[in-house]
Amino acid sequence: MPAKALELKHTIKLIRKFDVEIAEIEEAIKTIMDRINSPITSIPGIGLNMAAMIIAEVGDFNNFDSPDKILAFSGLSPSTYQSGQLNNCYAHMEKRGSRYLRYALFNATKFVCNWCPTFADYLAKKRSEGKHYNVAISHAAKKLVRLIFALQKSGQPYLLPA
């Protein structure tokens, strides 16, 4: 069918064009990340693209006094519910902050838990406590945010514990 052949030909042409554009963008990200020289990339499981996404969303780490403020900014901090004598009975995640940062942190945490034994053990510990996988990942993400904050402040690369 000539119409389908023409459509397929143009679709392949578009895919090749997008592949070239993606390669250009990834090269630009690599150049920027090389210039920034962030210690985040020394964490096993966090590549250039994920590190770039986290850094782009957080911006300047000096704007945050503590990792808790980054957690709140990303929407990973627990919400509080207060009414009269009742305090904090629903400790669910807020999900109010940057959804892109929350997405990047969750995905980075999944990879870090696969590649870093410390985080894998922490995830296994939370799972053995009976926590759902996503809840355990959110705990590991909070630990990852604390690590990222410390690395960014010190400028030192992550060293695996011996």
Contact map, one row per residue, 1 for C-alpha under 8 A:
111110000000000000000000000000000000000000000000000000000000000000000000000000000000000000000000000000000000000000000000000000000000000000000000000000000000000000
111111000000000000000000000000000000000000000000000000000000000000000000000000000000000000000000000000000000000000000000000000000000000000000000000000000000000000
111111100000000000000000000000000000000000000000000000000000000000000000000000000000000000000000000000000000000000000000000000000000000000000000000000000000000000
111111110000000000000000000000000000000000000000000000000000000000000000000000000000000000000000000000000000000000000000000000000000000000000000000000000000000000
111111111000000000000000000000000000000000000000000000000000000000000000000000000000000000000000000000000000000000000000000000000000000000000000000000000000000000
011111111100000000000000000000000000000000000000000000000000000000000000000000000000000000000000000000000000000000000000000000000000000000000000000000000000000000
001111111110000000000000000000000000000000000000000000000000000000000000000000000000000000000000000000000000000000000000000000000000000000000000000000000000000000
000111111111000000000000000000000000000000000000000000000000000000000000000000000000000000000000000000000000000000000000000000000000000000000000000000000000000000
000011111111100000000000000000000000000000000000000000000000000000000000000000000000000000000000000000000000000000000000000000000000000000000000000000000000000000
000001111111110000000000000000000000000000000000000000000000000000000000000000000000000000000000000000000000000000000000000000000000000000000000000000000000000000
000000111111111000000000000000000000000000000000000000000000000000000000000000000000000000000000000000000000000000000000000000000000000000000000000000000000000000
000000011111111100000000000000000000000000000000000000000000000000000000000000000000000000000000000000000000000000000000000000000000000000000000000000000000000000
000000001111111110000000000000000000000000000000000000000000000000000000000000000000000000000000000000000000000000000000000000000000000000000000000000000000000000
000000000111111111000000000000000000000000000000000000000000000000000000000000000000000000000000000000000000000000000000000000000000000000000000000000000000000000
000000000011111111100000000000000000000000000000000000000000000000000000000000000000000000000000000000000000000000000000000000000000000000000000000000000000000000
000000000001111111110000000000000000000000000000000000000000000000000000000000000000000000000000000000000000000000000000000000000000000000000000000000000000000000
000000000000111111111000000000000000000000000000000000000000000000000000000000000000000000000000000000000000000000000000000000000000000000000000000000000000000000
000000000000011111111100000000000000000000000000000000000000000000000000000000000000000000000000000000000000000000000000000000000000000000000000000000000000000000
000000000000001111111110000000000000000000000000000000000000000000000000000000000000000000000000000000000000000000000000000000000000000000000000000000000000000000
000000000000000111111111000000000000000000000000000000000000000000000000000000000000000000000000000000000000000000000000000000000000000000000000000000000000000000
000000000000000011111111100000000000000000000000000000000000000000000000000000000000000000000000000000000000000000000000000000000000000000000000000000000000000000
000000000000000001111111110000000000000000000000000000000000000000000000000000000000000000000000000000000000000000000000000000000000000000000000000000000000000000
000000000000000000111111111000000000000000000000000000000000000000000000000000000000000000000000000000000000000000000000000000000000000000000000000000000000000000
000000000000000000011111111100000000000000000000000000000000000000000000000000000000000000000000000000000000000000000000000000000000000000000000000000000000000000
000000000000000000001111111110000000000000000000000000000000000000000000000000000000000000000000000000000000000000000000000000000000000000000000000000000000000000
000000000000000000000111111111000000000000000000100000000000000000000000000000000000000000000000000000000000000000000000000000000000000000000000000000000000000000
000000000000000000000011111111100000000000000000000000000000000000000000000000000000000000000000000000000000000000000000000000000000000000000000000000000000000000
000000000000000000000001111111110000000000000000000000000000000000000000000000000000000000000000000000000000000000000000000000000000000000000000000000000000000000
000000000000000000000000111111111000000000000001100100000000000000000000000000000000000000000000000000000000000000000000000000000000000000000000000000000000000000
000000000000000000000000011111111100000000000001000000000000000000000000000000000000000000000000000000000000000000000000000000000000000000000000000000000000000000
000000000000000000000000001111111110000000000000000000000000000000000000000000000000000000000000000000000000000000000000000000000000000000000000000000000000000000
000000000000000000000000000111111111000000000000000000000000000000000000000000000000000000000000000000000000000000000000000000000000000000000000000000000000000000
000000000000000000000000000011111111110000000001000100000000000000000000000000000000000000000000000000000000000000000000000000000000000000000000000000000000000000
000000000000000000000000000001111111110000000000000000000000000000000000000000000000000000000000000000000000000000000000000000000000000000000000000000000000000000
000000000000000000000000000000111111100000000000000000000000000000000000000000000000000000000000000000000000000000000000000000000000000000000000000000000000000000
000000000000000000000000000000011111110000000000000000000000000000000000000000000000000000000000000000000000000000000000000000000000000000000000000000000000000000
000000000000000000000000000000001111111000000000000000000000000000000000000000000000000000000000000000000000000000000000000000000000000000000000000000000000000000
000000000000000000000000000000001101111110000000000000000000000000000000000000000000000000000000000000000000000000000000000000000000000000000000000000010010000000
000000000000000000000000000000000000111111100000000000000000000000000000000000000000000000000000000000000000000000000000000000000000000000000000000000110011110000
000000000000000000000000000000000000011111100100001000000000000000000000000000000000000000000000000000000000000000000000000000000000000000000000000100110000110000
000000000000000000000000000000000000011111110111001000000000000000000000000000000000000000000000000000000000000000000000000000000000000000000000000000000000000000
000000000000000000000000000000000000001111110100000000000000000000000000000000000000000000000000000000000000000000000000000000000000000000000000000000000000111000
000000000000000000000000000000000000001111111100000000000000000000000000000000000000000000000000000000000000000100010000000000000000000000000000000000000000111000
000000000000000000000000000000000000000011111100000000000000000000000000000000000000000000000000000000000000000100110000000000000000000000000000000000000000000000
000000000000000000000000000000000000000000111110000000000000000000000000000000000000000000000000000000000001001111110000000000000000000000000000000000000000000000
000000000000000000000000000000000000000111111111011000000000000000000000000000000000000000000000000000000001001100000000000000000000000000000000000000000000000000
000000000000000000000000000000000000000010001111111000000000000000000000000000000000000000000000000000000000000000000000000000000000000000000000000000000000000000
000000000000000000000000000011001000000010000111111100000000000000000000000000000000000000000000000000000000000000000000000000000000000000000000000000000000000000
000000000000000000000000010010000000000000000011111110000000000000000000000000000000000000000000000000000000000000000000000000000000000000000000000000000000000000
000000000000000000000000000000000000000000000111111111000000000000000000000000000000000000000000000000010001000000000000000000000000000000000000000000000000000000
000000000000000000000000000000000000000110000111111111100000000000000000000000000000000000000000000000000000000000000000000000000000000000000000000000000000000000
000000000000000000000000000010001000000000000001111111110000000000000000000000000000000000000000000000000000000000000000000000000000000000000000000000000000000000
000000000000000000000000000000000000000000000000111111111000000000000000000000000000000000000000000010010000000000000000000000000000000000000000000000000000000000
000000000000000000000000000000000000000000000000011111111100000000000000000000000000000000000000000010011000000000000000000000000000000000000000000000000000000000
000000000000000000000000000000000000000000000000001111111111000000000000000000000000000000000000000000000000000000000000000000000000000000000000000000000000000000
000000000000000000000000000000000000000000000000000111111110000000000000000000000000000000000000000000000000000000000000000000000000000000000000000000000000000000
000000000000000000000000000000000000000000000000000011111110000000000000000000000000000000000000010110000000000000000000000000000000000000000000000000000000000000
000000000000000000000000000000000000000000000000000001111111100000000100000000000000000000000000000010000000000000000000000000000000000000000000000000000000000000
000000000000000000000000000000000000000000000000000000111111100000000000000000000000000000000000000000000000000000000000000000000000000000000000000000000000000000
000000000000000000000000000000000000000000000000000000100111111100000000000000000000000000000000000000000000000000000000000000000000000000000000000000000000000000
000000000000000000000000000000000000000000000000000000000111111100000000000000000000000000000000000000000000000000000000000000000000000000000000000010011000000000
000000000000000000000000000000000000000000000000000000000001111110000000000000000000000000000000000000000000000000000000000000000000000000000000000000001000000000
000000000000000000000000000000000000000000000000000000000001111110000000000000000000000000000000000000000000000000000000000000000000000000000000000000000000000000
000000000000000000000000000000000000000000000000000000000001111111101100000000000000000000000000000000000000000000000000000000000000000000000000000000000000000000
000000000000000000000000000000000000000000000000000000000000011111101000000000000000000000000000000000000000000000000000000000000000000000000000000000000000000000
000000000000000000000000000000000000000000000000000000000000000111111100000000000000000000000000000000000000000000000000000000000000000000000000000010000000000000
000000000000000000000000000000000000000000000000000000000000000111111110000000000000000000000000000000000000000000000000000000000000000000000000110010000000000000
000000000000000000000000000000000000000000000000000000000000000001111111000010000000000000000000000000000000000000000000000000000000000000000000010000000000000000
000000000000000000000000000000000000000000000000000000000000000111111111100000000000000000000000000000000000000000000000000000000000000000000000000000000000000000
000000000000000000000000000000000000000000000000000000000100000101111111110000000000000000000000000000000000000000000000000000000000000000000000100000000000000000
000000000000000000000000000000000000000000000000000000000000000000111111111110000000000000000000000000000000000000000000000000000000000000000100100000000000000000
000000000000000000000000000000000000000000000000000000000000000000011111111110000000000000000000100000000000000000000000000000000000000000000000000000000000000000
000000000000000000000000000000000000000000000000000000000000000000001111111100000000000000000001110000000000000000000000000000000000000000000000000000000000000000
000000000000000000000000000000000000000000000000000000000000000000000111111110000000000000000011111011000000000000000000000000000000000000000000000000000000000000
000000000000000000000000000000000000000000000000000000000000000000000011111110000000000000001111111001000000000000000000000000000000000000000000000000000000000000
000000000000000000000000000000000000000000000000000000000000000000000011111111000000000000001110100001000000000000000000000000000000000001000100000000000000000000
000000000000000000000000000000000000000000000000000000000000000000010011011111100000000000001100000000000000000000000000000000000000000000000000000000000000000000
000000000000000000000000000000000000000000000000000000000000000000000000000111110000000000111100000000000000000000000000000000000000000000000000000000000000000000
000000000000000000000000000000000000000000000000000000000000000000000000000011111000000101111100000000000000000000000000000000000000000000000000000000000000000000
000000000000000000000000000000000000000000000000000000000000000000000000000001111100001111100000000000000000000000000000000000000000000000000000000000000000000000
000000000000000000000000000000000000000000000000000000000000000000000000000000111110011111100000000000000000000000000000000000000000000000000000000000000000000000
000000000000000000000000000000000000000000000000000000000000000000000000000000011111111110000000000000000000000000000000000000000000000000000000000000000000000000
000000000000000000000000000000000000000000000000000000000000000000000000000000001111111000000000000000000000000000000000000000000000000000000000000000000000000000
000000000000000000000000000000000000000000000000000000000000000000000000000000000111111000000000000000000000000000000000000000000000000000000000000000000000000000
000000000000000000000000000000000000000000000000000000000000000000000000000000000111111000000000000000000000000000000000000000000000000000000000000000000000000000
000000000000000000000000000000000000000000000000000000000000000000000000000000001111111110000000000000000000000000000000000000000000000000000000000000000000000000
000000000000000000000000000000000000000000000000000000000000000000000000000000011111111110000000000000000000000000000000000000000000000000000000000000000000000000
000000000000000000000000000000000000000000000000000000000000000000000000000000111100011111100000000000000000000000000000000000000000000000000000000000000000000000
000000000000000000000000000000000000000000000000000000000000000000000000000000011100011111100000000000000000000000000000000000000000000000000000000000000000000000
000000000000000000000000000000000000000000000000000000000000000000000000000000111000000111110000000000000000000000000000000000000000000000000000000000000000000000
000000000000000000000000000000000000000000000000000000000000000000000000000001111000000111111000000000000000000000000000000000000000000000000000000000000000000000
000000000000000000000000000000000000000000000000000000000000000000000000000001100000000001111100000000000000000000000000000000000000000000000000000000000000000000
000000000000000000000000000000000000000000000000000000000000000000000000001111100000000000111110000000000000000000000000000000000000000000000000000000000000000000
000000000000000000000000000000000000000000000000000000000000000000000000001111100000000000011111100000000000000000000000000000000000000000000000000000000000000000
000000000000000000000000000000000000000000000000000000000000000000000000011100000000000000001111101000000000000000000000000000000000000000000000000000000000000000
000000000000000000000000000000000000000000000000000000000000000000000000111000000000000000000111111000000000000000000000000000000000000000000000000000000000000000
000000000000000000000000000000000000000000000000000000000000000000000001111100000000000000000111111001000000000000000000000000000000000000000000000000000000000000
000000000000000000000000000000000000000000000000000000001000000000000000111000000000000000000001111111000000000000000000000000000000000000000000000000000000000000
000000000000000000000000000000000000000000000000000000000000000000000000011000000000000000000011111111100000000000000000000000000000000000000000000000000000000000
000000000000000000000000000000000000000000000000000000001000000000000000000000000000000000000000011111110000000000000000000000000000000000000000000000000000000000
000000000000000000000000000000000000000000000000000011001100000000000000010000000000000000000000011111111000000000000000000000000000000000000000000000000000000000
000000000000000000000000000000000000000000000000000000000000000000000000011100000000000000000000111111111100000000000000000000000000000000000000000000000000000000
000000000000000000000000000000000000000000000000000000000000000000000000000000000000000000000000001111111110000000000000000000000000000000000000000000000000000000
000000000000000000000000000000000000000000000000010011000000000000000000000000000000000000000000000111111111000000000000000000000000000000000000000000000000000000
000000000000000000000000000000000000000000000000000001000000000000000000000000000000000000000000000011111111100000000000000000000000000000001001100000000000000000
000000000000000000000000000000000000000000000000000000000000000000000000000000000000000000000000000001111111110000000000000000000000000011001000000000000000000000
000000000000000000000000000000000000000000000000000000000000000000000000000000000000000000000000000000111111111000000000000000000000000000000000000000000000000000
000000000000000000000000000000000000000000001100010000000000000000000000000000000000000000000000000000011111111100000000000000000000000000000000000000000000000000
000000000000000000000000000000000000000000000000000000000000000000000000000000000000000000000000000000001111111110000000000000000000000010011001000000000000000000
000000000000000000000000000000000000000000000000000000000000000000000000000000000000000000000000000000000111111111000000000000000000000010000000000000000000000000
000000000000000000000000000000000000000000001100000000000000000000000000000000000000000000000000000000000011111111100000000000000000000000000000000000000000000000
000000000000000000000000000000000000000000111100000000000000000000000000000000000000000000000000000000000001111111110011000000000000000000000000000000000000000000
000000000000000000000000000000000000000000001000000000000000000000000000000000000000000000000000000000000000111111111111001000000000000000010000000000000000000000
000000000000000000000000000000000000000000001000000000000000000000000000000000000000000000000000000000000000011111111011000000000000000000000000000000000000000000
000000000000000000000000000000000000000000011000000000000000000000000000000000000000000000000000000000000000001111111001000000000000000000000000000000000000000000
000000000000000000000000000000000000000000111000000000000000000000000000000000000000000000000000000000000000000111111111000000000000000000000000000000000000000100
000000000000000000000000000000000000000000000000000000000000000000000000000000000000000000000000000000000000000011111111100000000000000000000000000000000000000000
000000000000000000000000000000000000000000000000000000000000000000000000000000000000000000000000000000000000000010011111110000000000000000000000000000000000000010
000000000000000000000000000000000000000000000000000000000000000000000000000000000000000000000000000000000000000111011111111000000000000000010000000000000000000000
000000000000000000000000000000000000000000000000000000000000000000000000000000000000000000000000000000000000000111111111111100000000000000000000000000000000000000
000000000000000000000000000000000000000000000000000000000000000000000000000000000000000000000000000000000000000000001111111110000000000000000000000000000000000000
000000000000000000000000000000000000000000000000000000000000000000000000000000000000000000000000000000000000000000000111111111000000000000010000000000000000000000
000000000000000000000000000000000000000000000000000000000000000000000000000000000000000000000000000000000000000010000011111111100000000110110000000000000000000000
000000000000000000000000000000000000000000000000000000000000000000000000000000000000000000000000000000000000000000000001111111110000000000000000000000000000000000
000000000000000000000000000000000000000000000000000000000000000000000000000000000000000000000000000000000000000000000000111111111000000000000000000000000000000000
000000000000000000000000000000000000000000000000000000000000000000000000000000000000000000000000000000000000000000000000011111111110000100100000000000000000000000
000000000000000000000000000000000000000000000000000000000000000000000000000000000000000000000000000000000000000000000000001111111111100100000000000000000000000000
000000000000000000000000000000000000000000000000000000000000000000000000000000000000000000000000000000000000000000000000000111111110000000000000000000000000000000
000000000000000000000000000000000000000000000000000000000000000000000000000000000000000000000000000000000000000000000000000011111110000000000000000000000000000000
000000000000000000000000000000000000000000000000000000000000000000000000000000000000000000000000000000000000000000000000000001111111000000000000000000000000000000
000000000000000000000000000000000000000000000000000000000000000000000000000000000000000000000000000000000000000000000000000001111111101100000000000000000000000000
000000000000000000000000000000000000000000000000000000000000000000000000000000000000000000000000000000000000000000000000000000100111111100000000000000000000000000
000000000000000000000000000000000000000000000000000000000000000000000000000000000000000000000000000000000000000000000000000000100011111110000000000000000000000000
000000000000000000000000000000000000000000000000000000000000000000000000000000000000000000000000000000000000000000000000000000000001111111000000000000000000000000
000000000000000000000000000000000000000000000000000000000000000000000000000000000000000000000000000000000000000000000000000000000011111111100000000000000000000000
000000000000000000000000000000000000000000000000000000000000000000000000000000000000000000000000000000000000000000000000001001100011111111110000000000000000000000
000000000000000000000000000000000000000000000000000000000000000000000000000000000000000000000000000000000100110000000000001000000000111111111000000000000000000000
000000000000000000000000000000000000000000000000000000000000000000000000000100000000000000000000000000000100000000000000000000000000011111111100000000000000000000
000000000000000000000000000000000000000000000000000000000000000000000000000000000000000000000000000000000000000000000000001001000000001111111110000000000000000000
000000000000000000000000000000000000000000000000000000000000000000000000000000000000000000000000000000000000100010000010011000000000000111111111000000000000000000
000000000000000000000000000000000000000000000000000000000000000000000000000000000000000000000000000000001100100000000000000000000000000011111111100000000000000000
000000000000000000000000000000000000000000000000000000000000000000000010000100000000000000000000000000000000000000000000000000000000000001111111110000000000000000
000000000000000000000000000000000000000000000000000000000000000000000000000000000000000000000000000000000000000000000000000000000000000000111111111000000000000000
000000000000000000000000000000000000000000000000000000000000000000000000000000000000000000000000000000001000100000000000000000000000000000011111111100000000000000
000000000000000000000000000000000000000000000000000000000000000000100110000000000000000000000000000000001000000000000000000000000000000000001111111110000000000000
000000000000000000000000000000000000000000000000000000000000000000110000000000000000000000000000000000000000000000000000000000000000000000000111111111000000000000
000000000000000000000000000000000000000000000000000000000000000000000000000000000000000000000000000000000000000000000000000000000000000000000011111111100000000000
000000000000000000000000000000000000000100000000000000000000000000000000000000000000000000000000000000000000000000000000000000000000000000000001111111110000000000
000000000000000000000000000000000000000000000000000000000000100001100000000000000000000000000000000000000000000000000000000000000000000000000000111111111000000000
000000000000000000000000000000000000000000000000000000000000000000000000000000000000000000000000000000000000000000000000000000000000000000000000011111111100000000
000000000000000000000000000000000000001100000000000000000000000000000000000000000000000000000000000000000000000000000000000000000000000000000000001111111111110000
000000000000000000000000000000000000011100000000000000000000100000000000000000000000000000000000000000000000000000000000000000000000000000000000000111111111000000
000000000000000000000000000000000000000000000000000000000000110000000000000000000000000000000000000000000000000000000000000000000000000000000000000011111110000000
000000000000000000000000000000000000000000000000000000000000000000000000000000000000000000000000000000000000000000000000000000000000000000000000000001111111000000
000000000000000000000000000000000000011000000000000000000000000000000000000000000000000000000000000000000000000000000000000000000000000000000000000000111111100000
000000000000000000000000000000000000001000000000000000000000000000000000000000000000000000000000000000000000000000000000000000000000000000000000000000110111110000
000000000000000000000000000000000000001101100000000000000000000000000000000000000000000000000000000000000000000000000000000000000000000000000000000000100011111000
000000000000000000000000000000000000001101100000000000000000000000000000000000000000000000000000000000000000000000000000000000000000000000000000000000100001111100
000000000000000000000000000000000000000001100000000000000000000000000000000000000000000000000000000000000000000000000000000000000000000000000000000000000000111110
000000000000000000000000000000000000000000000000000000000000000000000000000000000000000000000000000000000000000000010000000000000000000000000000000000000000011111
000000000000000000000000000000000000000000000000000000000000000000000000000000000000000000000000000000000000000000000100000000000000000000000000000000000000001111
000000000000000000000000000000000000000000000000000000000000000000000000000000000000000000000000000000000000000000000000000000000000000000000000000000000000000111
